[in-house]
Amino acid sequence: MKSRSLFVAAILLAGCSGGKKQSSETSSEGGPQPGCYAFHEGGSSIELHLEVAGNAVSGNLVYSLEEKDKNTGTIQGTVKGNTVDAYYTFTSEGVNSVREVIFQWVDNSLVEGIGEHIERNDTSFYADKKKVTFTDSKVALKKCE
């Protein structure tokens, strides 16, 4: 089931097209702000309700990808400058899983990082955080209106 969840994430990150190209410039001024952020394209959507308290972040995160199983869960992590590094604990098809997620605050949006994941002790981690990229990501969660 975990490999399926990783596959779903990879499809979303690599397969979505038609979105605005993200600027490689980041804005660390103020960093990620609490609130609702969402991505909608075609029949897929991602919604994050983010809470920020100092350098701690938490919230609810839902991936609803077209023709894929819905993932619903929570994130807990930290924010350093303009980067959110968190663990997403979610349920998909009745199976609980944990996956590391990294978002970067770019142009008042949260852009999900792309990178290879490895599994260790039932948790999916980025294999090398230094190789996580944001400029090629087509997933930018914008403030909900």
C-alpha positions as CSV (number, residue, x, y, z in Angstrom):
1,M,0.0,0.0,0.0
2,K,2.9,2.4,0.8
3,S,4.3,2.0,-2.7
4,R,0.9,2.8,-4.1
5,S,0.8,6.0,-2.0
6,L,4.2,6.9,-3.3
7,F,3.1,6.2,-6.8
8,V,0.1,8.4,-6.4
9,A,2.3,11.2,-5.1
10,A,4.7,10.8,-8.0
11,I,1.9,10.9,-10.5
12,L,0.5,14.1,-9.0
13,L,3.9,15.8,-8.8
14,A,5.2,14.7,-12.2
15,G,2.0,14.3,-14.2
16,C,0.0,17.5,-13.6
17,S,0.4,20.0,-16.5
18,G,-1.0,23.2,-17.5
19,G,-0.4,25.0,-14.2
20,K,1.5,28.3,-14.0
21,K,5.3,27.8,-14.0
22,Q,6.7,28.6,-10.6
23,S,9.2,31.3,-10.1
24,S,12.5,30.1,-8.7
25,E,12.6,33.1,-6.4
26,T,11.4,32.5,-2.9
27,S,10.0,34.9,-0.4
28,S,11.1,34.2,3.1
29,E,9.7,37.5,4.4
30,G,7.1,36.3,6.9
31,G,7.4,32.7,5.7
32,P,4.4,30.4,5.5
33,Q,1.3,31.9,7.0
34,P,-1.5,30.0,8.8
35,G,-4.6,29.4,6.8
36,C,-6.2,27.3,4.1
37,Y,-4.2,26.5,0.9
38,A,-5.5,24.6,-2.1
39,F,-4.5,23.2,-5.5
40,H,-7.2,22.3,-8.1
41,E,-6.5,21.1,-11.5
42,G,-8.8,18.9,-13.6
43,G,-10.4,16.4,-11.3
44,S,-7.5,16.5,-8.8
45,S,-7.3,18.7,-5.7
46,I,-5.1,19.1,-2.6
47,E,-6.2,21.1,0.4
48,L,-4.1,22.0,3.4
49,H,-5.3,23.8,6.6
50,L,-2.0,25.0,8.1
51,E,-1.4,26.1,11.6
52,V,1.9,27.9,12.5
53,A,3.1,28.5,16.1
54,G,6.6,29.8,16.1
55,N,8.7,27.2,14.2
56,A,6.1,24.4,14.7
57,V,3.5,23.6,12.0
58,S,0.5,21.3,12.0
59,G,-2.7,20.9,10.1
60,N,-5.0,18.8,8.0
61,L,-4.0,17.7,4.5
62,V,-6.2,16.0,1.9
63,Y,-5.1,14.7,-1.5
64,S,-8.0,13.9,-3.8
65,L,-6.5,12.8,-7.1
66,E,-8.5,12.1,-10.2
67,E,-9.0,8.3,-10.6
68,K,-6.9,7.6,-7.4
69,D,-7.8,6.9,-3.8
70,K,-8.3,9.9,-1.5
71,N,-5.7,10.4,1.2
72,T,-6.8,12.2,4.3
73,G,-4.6,13.0,7.3
74,T,-2.6,15.5,9.4
75,I,0.8,17.0,9.2
76,Q,3.2,17.8,12.0
77,G,6.6,19.4,11.5
78,T,8.7,22.5,11.5
79,V,9.2,25.7,9.5
80,K,12.7,27.0,8.9
81,G,12.8,30.3,6.9
82,N,10.6,29.6,3.9
83,T,10.5,25.8,4.1
84,V,8.0,23.5,5.8
85,D,9.3,20.0,6.6
86,A,6.6,17.8,8.1
87,Y,5.3,14.3,8.4
88,Y,2.0,13.5,6.8
89,T,0.1,10.8,8.7
90,F,-2.8,9.7,6.5
91,T,-5.3,7.0,5.7
92,S,-5.9,5.6,2.2
93,E,-8.0,2.5,1.5
94,G,-8.2,1.9,5.3
95,V,-4.4,1.7,5.6
96,N,-2.5,4.2,7.8
97,S,0.8,5.5,6.4
98,V,3.4,8.2,7.1
99,R,5.2,10.2,4.4
100,E,7.6,13.1,4.7
101,V,6.4,16.2,2.9
102,I,8.3,19.4,2.2
103,F,6.7,22.6,1.0
104,Q,8.5,25.9,0.1
105,W,6.9,29.3,0.4
106,V,7.2,30.8,-3.1
107,D,5.2,33.8,-4.3
108,N,2.7,33.5,-1.5
109,S,2.0,29.8,-2.3
110,L,3.2,26.5,-0.8
111,V,5.0,24.5,-3.5
112,E,5.4,20.8,-2.8
113,G,8.9,19.5,-3.2
114,I,9.8,16.7,-5.6
115,G,12.4,14.1,-4.6
116,E,13.1,10.4,-4.3
117,H,11.5,8.7,-1.3
118,I,12.8,5.7,0.6
119,E,10.9,3.6,3.2
120,R,12.3,2.9,6.7
121,N,10.2,1.5,9.6
122,D,6.9,2.0,7.8
123,T,7.6,5.7,7.1
124,S,8.5,7.2,3.7
125,F,11.3,9.8,3.8
126,Y,13.1,11.9,1.2
127,A,16.2,9.9,0.2
128,D,18.3,13.1,0.2
129,K,16.7,16.4,1.3
130,K,19.5,18.4,-0.5
131,K,18.1,17.0,-3.8
132,V,14.5,18.0,-3.2
133,T,13.5,20.5,-5.9
134,F,10.7,23.0,-6.1
135,T,11.2,24.8,-9.4
136,D,9.9,21.8,-11.4
137,S,6.9,21.2,-9.2
138,K,3.6,21.8,-10.8
139,V,1.8,21.7,-7.4
140,A,1.4,25.1,-5.9
141,L,-1.1,25.4,-3.1
142,K,-2.6,28.9,-3.1
143,K,-4.5,30.7,-0.4
144,C,-8.2,29.6,-0.3
145,E,-10.6,32.3,-1.3
